[in-house]
Amino acid sequence: MTPNVTLFYGTFVDLPRVKSGDKHELSIKHGALWVSPATGRIQGFDWSISSEADLQFLIKKSGWAGAQIVRAREEQNEFFFPGFIDTHIHAPQYPNSGLFGSSTLLDWLETYTFPLESSLGNLSKAHNVYNTVISRTLANGTTFASYFATIHVPATNLLATLCHTRGQRALIGRICMDNPDFCPAYYRDISPQESLSATKENIAHIHSLDPHGDLVRPILTPRFAPTCSHESLTSLGSLAASHSPPLHIQTHIAENKDEVSLVQTLFPEYPSYAGVYDAHSLLTNRTILAHAVHLSHPEQSLIASRGSKISHCPASNSALGSGIAPVRDLLDAGITVGLGTDVSGGYSPSILEAARQACLVSRLLRHTSRSVPNPTSNTENEKKTDEGREVLTIEESLYLATRGGASVVDMAEDLGGFETGMFFDAQLIRLGNIVSVPVEEGASKLESESKSTSKSVVDIFGWESWTEKVHKWVWTGDDRNVRSVWVRGRVVHSLEEDEESSFAAAIAAGFGEGWMRWVIGGLGVSALGVVLRRRRFF
Amino acid sequence: MTPNVTLFYGTFVDLPRVKSGDKHELSIKHGALWVSPATGRIQGFDWSISSEADLQFLIKKSGWAGAQIVRAREEQNEFFFPGFIDTHIHAPQYPNSGLFGSSTLLDWLETYTFPLESSLGNLSKAHNVYNTVISRTLANGTTFASYFATIHVPATNLLATLCHTRGQRALIGRICMDNPDFCPAYYRDISPQESLSATKENIAHIHSLDPHGDLVRPILTPRFAPTCSHESLTSLGSLAASHSPPLHIQTHIAENKDEVSLVQTLFPEYPSYAGVYDAHSLLTNRTILAHAVHLSHPEQSLIASRGSKISHCPASNSALGSGIAPVRDLLDAGITVGLGTDVSGGYSPSILEAARQACLVSRLLRHTSRSVPNPTSNTENEKKTDEGREVLTIEESLYLATRGGASVVDMAEDLGGFETGMFFDAQLIRLGNIVSVPVEEGASKLESESKSTSKSVVDIFGWESWTEKVHKWVWTGDDRNVRSVWVRGRVVHSLEEDEESSFAAAIAAGFGEGWMRWVIGGLGVSALGVVLRRRRFF
């Protein structure tokens, strides 16, 4: 019998919405929260529950005798946190994480990226790469990813199927790139028509896989203006509008100065880079624009007026020397911003790393020569800049990583926090027990210290406030601190404890039959696709 | 019977010295290298040894039947790499790693740093903190650290003793800070005389602990100019010169613009910040200056002419919004540069993270408004800047982390590479086996994938060159990849495999009697000090 709720008990940390201009603060609550296993949504919470006895009383009172209980253990400094939302990641580039040398955007594409992406036409390779990237992002607490795939339909379909099977929310985009003047002959759509029909084929697969878009949805993905013909851009704009609601769209904008110049050269008839997308009906309120490092202020205003969203990818922007996106200016212009890893321009699949990098580069922004002076700035504003107006607080960065991302993917009401009615897409963070190496205890204590070392490198000394613990997590934490991850109330990742295999952990966590079939079956890739399509995970 | 050599077999990666202006490249060698257990120095190598049979022939031929053999396993993508040298780290600040909010240098000192440092007068707390920081730095491959301690003599002595006992090379500096106009009443030396005598007491302890400075040496540590009286600076300069060879010196310089202004206000009679140190005989060829973000060109020339060294601390400089140190300019000025974590201005105890951050910020430097135009720059130079002259390659960053650091601590002939006569201070890096999730293998394969995931997050797909593997390590690796660490040819850290405790691993690795006493003894802190002083680890 399915229990009527799943009960989560312990410390819950999230970032409440604030009024524009107000300071973001952590909400730190202790108590119980319950989720409907049927819908995966939060049904209620009670922050007055402060002991095991209170919890048992609640269970008795509510008739929840069969309920599964998940506890965040105080002595292990555990807390529940909303799942991270990665608003910009290139799944096929994952094997190139860390490989970029000293390149910048345009030579990086040619040297590292196009050759790898083109090889993902091989389904076996795609299976290996996509499985790995899903494992790594889930292990880092990413419950939702907006993926760029490649131009290949079968491999892109496979990515959608794998996300769906493993329970990760995703937007899946087959890349459109048909401009022979920019794209290499070995890796491009052979015509605008071909580009469009391949895209429709991928959309049809995703709609058949997940008709209600419970987990996986399609997203139109013109790579960026230079890779696309006018005809292709026009047809994608029309395709988006022809659906109800309109299809999501994702692309890149103003990442690098040479790229901005290239767009001016290729599209001289448009007033700006953003203007190119706007003229092709691609600047909608369901559009995600990655980077936005070098936008002019008129472009920022245009994007704000269209309700398009921006994915800030600081790790990538530093790694490729693109620059520092002026996030405060974007927010002040009224634009919705989330964070992206931009694997593999970004070297890490972790949104926690993206949050760190967002904080770091915002602290360097005061030292940059802002190429585009803000026309509205005056002495007072400039003084504020000097005082750190542009600095993102840790709380603000975590907001971008959760609620910001939820708004970017149009799910602000459903994701990003612990509110009644929201989906329970969350991670259980374990910082580990308090560091203590008393001299008077010998070998056994050292041994346990060492074990705890292997599980977390966040060192809690015992005198930290909860806010300080969260700050330590942000700056020194990693995937070792992500004990479990849920999407729609179901476990999608779990760290094995005491060297239990993840297989056993997954079984214990109640994975469904479809997953079992996948694990135990001796199946070829194409057969796998069929099974996965028929036996949906949720 | 002690074997006459320790044999290391497998892949060795280091960064050879290059002529000024030449490109740094990885040296990647496969073969055998042998170390004298008595001296800890590399006695020789043979890069023609390419199989187990070759190795056994070498052993037989050389009469090394009893030799211990350490293998870097090719199938685990393992390689030996020189130990990292952290040229600037504040051991007592470690518990504040990640706690700095949105502060900048001067308010960070007051809010976060002085209160924590002052509490380290408690020896039990100091023991806990210092043990933890040594564990974490060793676990991250740091074989040498130049530590700032606190003003407290017993706790600073304890830090020296712990480093010595655990086998980490260190420079240990009791902090001198006696200026009542800057230092808080609760945390300062009460007079210049007291500051000097406490410093001498600490030096005496270290010289008695390690008379030949085999592992641990003292370093004079005026915190930075604003914390010190003229008298104190003068007496430290004299004290350094009174020893033969002169004592090492470390301090901070030009980290933050407000700090630079403060120094101008406090020391109006000197031409510059560097000029203050120079006037007090503190700018010697054994001086380590941390940060150097905002030096003028005359200051760079002065530092170069004195042969003083610079510790580049990019993670800290970004975290506290200090700015980006122009490392290329410093190198071109002829200054020796190494890397520092600057815990806890820096949030991470890892020099690998410092190397990453050095690469990242160098790629952002082109976007900064360089406050100090180089008087020698001309159109040609500026063009070069635009083309990325200021970018540090990954190889250059690794050079700074090893050979650069060795030069900064005056051990360029002894540390930083795999050359005959150098100490074997090294780490064995394990990237793990190749990522592979074939569909046709089921549960067992998934299980092993998961286990490997827990050990490394560097994903090797099998098509990477050795150079690419090293790049992946730099960008995505962490302490999980540091399988073992040696100082002077002895194991000082070892990752437990298959959940063996580090205790057992340490025993197996042949830790000495002093360490055993420490582990099994039921000793108070003061008794511990006595035992450790008498029973030297090496």
Chai-1 contact restraints between the chains, C-beta under 6 A:
chainA,res_idxA,chainB,res_idxB,connection_type,confidence,min_distance_angstrom,max_distance_angstrom,comment,restraint_id
A,P95,B,F461,contact,1.0,0.0,6.0,A-B,restraint_1
A,S97,B,T476,contact,1.0,0.0,6.0,A-B,restraint_2
A,G98,B,H471,contact,1.0,0.0,6.0,A-B,restraint_3
A,G98,B,K472,contact,1.0,0.0,6.0,A-B,restraint_4
A,G98,B,W475,contact,1.0,0.0,6.0,A-B,restraint_5
A,G98,B,T476,contact,1.0,0.0,6.0,A-B,restraint_6
A,L99,B,E468,contact,1.0,0.0,6.0,A-B,restraint_7
A,L99,B,H471,contact,1.0,0.0,6.0,A-B,restraint_8
A,S102,B,V391,contact,1.0,0.0,6.0,A-B,restraint_9
A,S102,B,T393,contact,1.0,0.0,6.0,A-B,restraint_10
A,N128,B,V437,contact,1.0,0.0,6.0,A-B,restraint_11
A,N131,B,V437,contact,1.0,0.0,6.0,A-B,restraint_12
A,T132,B,V435,contact,1.0,0.0,6.0,A-B,restraint_13
A,T132,B,D459,contact,1.0,0.0,6.0,A-B,restraint_14
A,S318,B,L360,contact,1.0,0.0,6.0,A-B,restraint_15
A,S318,B,R363,contact,1.0,0.0,6.0,A-B,restraint_16
A,S318,B,L364,contact,1.0,0.0,6.0,A-B,restraint_17
A,G321,B,R363,contact,1.0,0.0,6.0,A-B,restraint_18
A,G323,B,H367,contact,1.0,0.0,6.0,A-B,restraint_19
A,Y347,B,W475,contact,1.0,0.0,6.0,A-B,restraint_20
A,L360,B,S318,contact,1.0,0.0,6.0,A-B,restraint_21
A,R363,B,S318,contact,1.0,0.0,6.0,A-B,restraint_22
A,R363,B,G321,contact,1.0,0.0,6.0,A-B,restraint_23
A,L364,B,S318,contact,1.0,0.0,6.0,A-B,restraint_24
A,H367,B,G323,contact,1.0,0.0,6.0,A-B,restraint_25
A,H367,B,T368,contact,1.0,0.0,6.0,A-B,restraint_26
A,T368,B,H367,contact,1.0,0.0,6.0,A-B,restraint_27
A,T368,B,T368,contact,1.0,0.0,6.0,A-B,restraint_28
A,S369,B,S369,contact,1.0,0.0,6.0,A-B,restraint_29
A,V391,B,S102,contact,1.0,0.0,6.0,A-B,restraint_30
A,T393,B,S102,contact,1.0,0.0,6.0,A-B,restraint_31
A,V435,B,T132,contact,1.0,0.0,6.0,A-B,restraint_32
A,V437,B,N128,contact,1.0,0.0,6.0,A-B,restraint_33
A,V437,B,N131,contact,1.0,0.0,6.0,A-B,restraint_34
A,V439,B,H127,contact,1.0,0.0,6.0,A-B,restraint_35
A,V439,B,L523,contact,1.0,0.0,6.0,A-B,restraint_36
A,V439,B,V525,contact,1.0,0.0,6.0,A-B,restraint_37
A,V439,B,L528,contact,1.0,0.0,6.0,A-B,restraint_38
A,E440,B,G522,contact,1.0,0.0,6.0,A-B,restraint_39
A,G442,B,V519,contact,1.0,0.0,6.0,A-B,restraint_40
A,G442,B,I520,contact,1.0,0.0,6.0,A-B,restraint_41
A,A443,B,F503,contact,1.0,0.0,6.0,A-B,restraint_42
A,A443,B,V519,contact,1.0,0.0,6.0,A-B,restraint_43
A,L446,B,F503,contact,1.0,0.0,6.0,A-B,restraint_44
A,E447,B,S501,contact,1.0,0.0,6.0,A-B,restraint_45
A,E447,B,F503,contact,1.0,0.0,6.0,A-B,restraint_46
A,S450,B,S501,contact,1.0,0.0,6.0,A-B,restraint_47
A,S450,B,S502,contact,1.0,0.0,6.0,A-B,restraint_48
A,D459,B,T132,contact,1.0,0.0,6.0,A-B,restraint_49
A,F461,B,P95,contact,1.0,0.0,6.0,A-B,restraint_50
A,E468,B,L99,contact,1.0,0.0,6.0,A-B,restraint_51
A,H471,B,G98,contact,1.0,0.0,6.0,A-B,restraint_52
A,H471,B,L99,contact,1.0,0.0,6.0,A-B,restraint_53
A,K472,B,G98,contact,1.0,0.0,6.0,A-B,restraint_54
A,W475,B,G98,contact,1.0,0.0,6.0,A-B,restraint_55
A,W475,B,Y347,contact,1.0,0.0,6.0,A-B,restraint_56
A,T476,B,S97,contact,1.0,0.0,6.0,A-B,restraint_57
A,T476,B,G98,contact,1.0,0.0,6.0,A-B,restraint_58
A,E499,B,E499,contact,1.0,0.0,6.0,A-B,restraint_59
A,S501,B,E447,contact,1.0,0.0,6.0,A-B,restraint_60
A,S502,B,S450,contact,1.0,0.0,6.0,A-B,restraint_61
A,F503,B,A443,contact,1.0,0.0,6.0,A-B,restraint_62
A,F503,B,L446,contact,1.0,0.0,6.0,A-B,restraint_63
A,F503,B,E447,contact,1.0,0.0,6.0,A-B,restraint_64
A,V519,B,G442,contact,1.0,0.0,6.0,A-B,restraint_65
A,V519,B,A443,contact,1.0,0.0,6.0,A-B,restraint_66
A,I520,B,G442,contact,1.0,0.0,6.0,A-B,restraint_67
A,G522,B,E440,contact,1.0,0.0,6.0,A-B,restraint_68
A,L523,B,V439,contact,1.0,0.0,6.0,A-B,restraint_69
A,V525,B,V439,contact,1.0,0.0,6.0,A-B,restraint_70
A,L528,B,V439,contact,1.0,0.0,6.0,A-B,restraint_71
